[in-house]
């Protein structure tokens, strides 16, 4: 089915080396990490230099319980509500009377631990409540006589343990917000990387196939290799170049992660699930293979780069749809829409990643969707080879749906 392995390997090596020699590939590959490092290390310094140092924190309806007594002598602050117990605070949170609720334990001065309760998913970026309560704690500790331990607590006022509260005012025991972030963040990253690979890598594949048809170079190549070997070699070669590009970016990002985690309390201790990472990588490869094979089919059926680009823009839309619908999929990862998109090859990868980000269980549907996507990629590779062969025989002619169907039935 896949032609001669040696032919595919030679084409793979040529496409891979040709892509690496392109100036655009090098600029993109090394330009993005430079921008990433500038944003990570330089931008925070600039923001700190221009930020205002406010002596009074801005509070927007925050409730708290203090078992340590550290806030007993604190002057009244508008929007800051002291409550008598956890149940009252969480119920007020459920009734939308307050935006966030904090519990200061008895050993706060020694440990710095503070429990933070809020509504909604932990996928959203940290709101201003945590920073505002940071300032409250600084003011409270500084208000009394300062011991050495208390001075240290001013410098690091709290280490938050974040909890969700359901619609009945009960703390959610299904898992911490940190666990949600540990599952959602990699899923979002891989979804965005997949989209980028689709737009850049698959676009290069489309252009390569179409240009070689236009300049008739492909006719020389097809005399020494089967159409299946040509398509497979091109897909793997350009795909490998794209993966190398992403590997370089991720390597640079590894240096930036410690700096980024400092901007979010407690994220430095996130633990990633190995099975989750393996599944995301598998979906990434399967999704890329599907779109690459589809782009190869479009390039094989098109008569010019311009025509192929117009058609490919329509094909790329399904890959973006699950990201666009993330506000619907993430809150209901096991809903009908999310499940339907899981089994459509062009949306399966990004839809499944959004379901994982929403906290869906690793059910058979996720693994079945992966198998469906992989099989669709193999089928599209076969289709692209057949259409490619027919396209050479009909050089200069536009291939319609009927022509493509005949190619699938009769092309050698």
N, C-alpha and C positions, 0 to 999 in steps of 0.2 A: 504493500500500500504506500509506503513512504519512499519508494525509489531506492537508489543506491546510496548507502550511508556515506561513502567517500565523497560523492558529488555534493551532498548536502553539507558536509564538513568543509569542503573547499569554499563553497559559496558563503557559508557562515563566517569563515575567517576573513574573506574579502570584504563582506558587508560590515563586519565589526571594525576592522582596521580603517576602512574608508570613513566610517562615522567618527572615529576618534581623531582623524586628521582634519575634520571640518573645524573652521574657526568658530562658528556659532556654537558647536558642542563644547569647545574648550571655554569660551566666554561664559556660557551658561553654567557649566560644571563648577568653575572656580569663582564666578561672580556671586552666585547665591550664597555660598559659605561666607564670603567676605561681608556681604550685607547682613547675614545672620549674626556674625560676631559683632558688627558695629551696633546692631539693634540691641543685642544682649548686654554688652559691656559698656558701650559709650552712651547710649540713650538714657539709661537710668541715672548716670552722672549728670547729664544735662538737665534732666527733670528735677533732680535734687537741688541743683544750683538755682533753679528758677521757682521752686515751690515755696509757698508761704508757710511760715512757722506760726501756727495759730495756737494761742494759749488756752482757748476754750474749745472743746470738741463740738462738732455739729452733730446733734443727736436727732434721730427721726424715730420716735416711738420705740424705745428699747426698754425692756423689762429685765430685772435681775433679782437674784436672791444672794445675799452675802452671809455665809456661815463663818467667815473669818473675822468679821468686824473691821476690815480694812477701810470700808467706806463710811463708817459710822459718823465721822466728823466732817464728811464731805458736804459742801454747800449744795443747795438744790440746783439742779441743772434742768432746764426746760427739755421735755421729751424723754427724760430718764426716770423710769418708774420703778421704785423698790417694791417688791412683792413678798408675800409671806411664805410661799412654798412653791414647789415644783409643779404641782397639779394646777394651781391657779395660773402660773405663768404659761404653761403649755396650752391651757384652755383659752387664755387671752390670745395666744398665738393662733390657735385654730379659729378663733372668732375674728381674726384680722384686727384686733385692737392694738397690737404691737407688731413691729417688723421683725424683731429678733428677741431672744430670751437667753440670758446668761446665768449660770450658777457658779458662784465663787465658793470653793470648798474650804474647810477649816485650815488645811495645810497649804493654802494658796501662796503665802509669802515664801515658804520653803521650796515649793515645787513649781509654782507658776501655772499649774493646770487649771483650766476653766472650761466648763461644758457650755457649748453653744448650740442652741436649738433654733430651728427656723423651718418654715414651710417650703415645699417645692423640692425639686431635684437638686442633687449636689453637682449636676453637670454645669450649672451656670457659674460664671466667674464669681469670686468672692465679692459680696457687696460691701458697702461702706460701714456696715454695722460693726464688723470686727475691728476695723481701724479706729472707729469712734470710741468703742469700748476700751481699746488699748489706751487711748488718751485719758479716759476716765480713771483707769487703774493707775496710770502714771501720777495723775493729780492726787488720787487717794493715798498712795504710798508716800508721796512727797509731802503730804499735808501734816504728817506726824514727825516725831523724831526718827532720824534715819540711822539704822544699823547697817553694818556691812552687807548683810544679806538683803536688806531692803533696797540698798543702792543697786545691787545686782538685779533686783526685781524690777527697778525702774528701767534699766537698760533692756531687759527682756521681760515685759510685763505679763505675758500669758502664752501658754501653749494650748491652743484650742482643741477640744475633742468635739467634732461636729456631728449632730444628730438631726434626723428628719422627724417631723411631727405630722401625723396623719390628720384627716379631716375631723376626727373625733377628739383631737387633742392628746393622742397617745404617742409616745416616742416609738418610732418604727424600729422593730427588732430584727428586720430582715437583713440588715447589714449596714455598716457605717458609710457615710458619705465618701470617706477616703477610699473604700472598696469600690464604690461606683466610679470614682474618678480613675482608679487604677484600671478599670475595665473600659471606660468610655474614651479616655485620652488616646490609647493606642489605636482604637477603632477609628477615631476621627483622623488620626495621622495617616493611617494606611489608606483610608478612603480618599484623602486629599492627594496622597502620593499616587494612587491608582489613577485618579482623574488626570493628574499632571502627565503621567506616563502615557495615558491614552491620547491626550492632545498633542504631545511632543513626539513620543516614540512611534505611535501608529501613524501620525502624520508624515513622519520621515519614511516609513514603509510605503505608504500610499504614493508619495512623491517618487520614491525609488522605482517602484514597479511601473508607474505611468511614464516617467521620463525615459526609461529604457525601452518602452514600447514605442514612444514617439521617435527616438533617434535610431530605431531598428537594431540597437545593440543586442536586444534580447533574442533576436533571431539567431545570432551566432552562439549564444549561450545554450539555447534550447537544442542545438544539434549535438551537444555533448552531455546533457543532463536532462532528466525527466522534469516535467512541470511540477510534480510533487516535491522533488529534491530542491528545485529553485525556490518554491514558495516556503518550504520548511527552513532552508538555509537563510533566506532573507528575514523571516520572522524571528528566528533564534538569534541571528547576528545583530540586528537592530535592537531586539529586546535585550540582549546582553549588554549592549552599549548603554541603554537606558538604565538598566539595573546597576551598572558600574557607577553611573552618574549619581543615582540615588544613594548608593552605598557610601560614596564620598560625602554627600550631604549629611547622612546619618552619623558618620564618624565625627564630623565637625560638630554636629548637634550634641553629641555625647559630652563635649567639653562645655557646652552652654547649659546643659540641664541643671547642674548644681547651682549656677547663678540664677536660673529661672525659678528653681524650687525655693530659693530664699525669698522670692516675692510673694509666695503663698505658704502660709503657716502649715507645717506638718507634711507637705507634699514630698519632702526629701526622703521620707521613710516609706513611700509607696512600694508595694510588692506586686510584681506583675505575674500573672498566672502563665506558666509555660505552655499549657494546652491552648490558652487563648492566643498567645503569640504565634504558635504553630498554625492554628486555624486561620488567623489573619494573613499570615504569609501565604498559605495555600490559596486563600481567596484572591489575594493580590495576583499571584501567578495565573490562576484560572481566568480571572477577569481580564487581565492584560492579553492573554492568549486569544480569548474570544474576540476582543476588539481588533487585535492585530490581524487575525485571520479574516475578519469582516472587511477591514481596510484593504487587505490584499485582494479580496474578491472584487471590491469596488474598483481598485486600480486596474485589475485584469479586464474588467468590463468597460472601462472608460477609454475614450479616444484622446483625451488631453488632461493635463494637470488641473486646469481650471474646472473642467466638468467633474472630475473626480473630487475636487475639494468641495464643490457645492453639494454633492451627494453625501459626502462624509460628514459634513456639518449636521445633517439631519440624523445620521446614524449615531453620532456622539451624544445627542440629547438624552436618550434613555439612561445613560450612565450618570448624568447629572440630576435626574429627576429625584432619586431617593435622598440626595443631599438637600435638594430644594424642599422636599417634604419631610425633612428631619423633625420639624416642629410637630408633625403629626405622628411619625413613626416612633420616635423616642419615648413619648409618654405612653404609647400603646404598642410595644414591640411585638406583641402576639395578636394584634388586630388583623382583620381581614385584608386590609390594604398591604400591610407589611408582609403578610404571608404570600399574597399573590405576587408581589414583586420579587420574592425570594426565588420563585421558580421560573422566571423569565430570564433567559441567559444574559440579555443586555443590561438588566437591572439587578441581577442576582447578587453580584459581588458587593456593590455599594449599599444595596438594601440590607443585606445580611450584616454588613459592618454597622449600619445604623441600628439594626435590631440588637446587636451586641452592645452598642453604646447605650441603648435604652435599658439594658439589664435583662434581656431575655435569657431563659435557661438554654443550655447547650443541648437542645432537643434534636431528634432525628431530622427535623425540617432543615436545620442549619447544615448538617452533613449531607442530606439529600440534595439541597440546593447547590452545594459545592460539587457533588458528583454530576449533577445536571449541567452545570456551567462547564466543567472539564470536558464532558462528552460533546457539548455543543461546540467547543473550541476545536475538537478533533473533526467533527462534521464540517465545520466551516473551512477548515484547512483543506479537506478533500474537495469541497465545493470550489474554493479559490483555484485549486490546481486544474479542475475541469474547465472552469470559465476561462482561466488563463490560456489553456491550450486552444480553446475555441476562439478566443480573441486574436490569437496569432493567425489563425486561418481566415479571419474576417477583418484583417487589418484595415483601419480607416473607416470601418462601418460602425455605426452606433448599435450596441447590443441592447435589445429590448427584453422584456420579461420572457417572451416566447423564445427568443434566441438563447437566453440563459437556460431555459428549461430543456431545449434541444441539446445544449452543451452537456447538461447533466446526464442526459440519456445516451448520447452517441459519441461524445468525444473520447478519444483513446487516452 
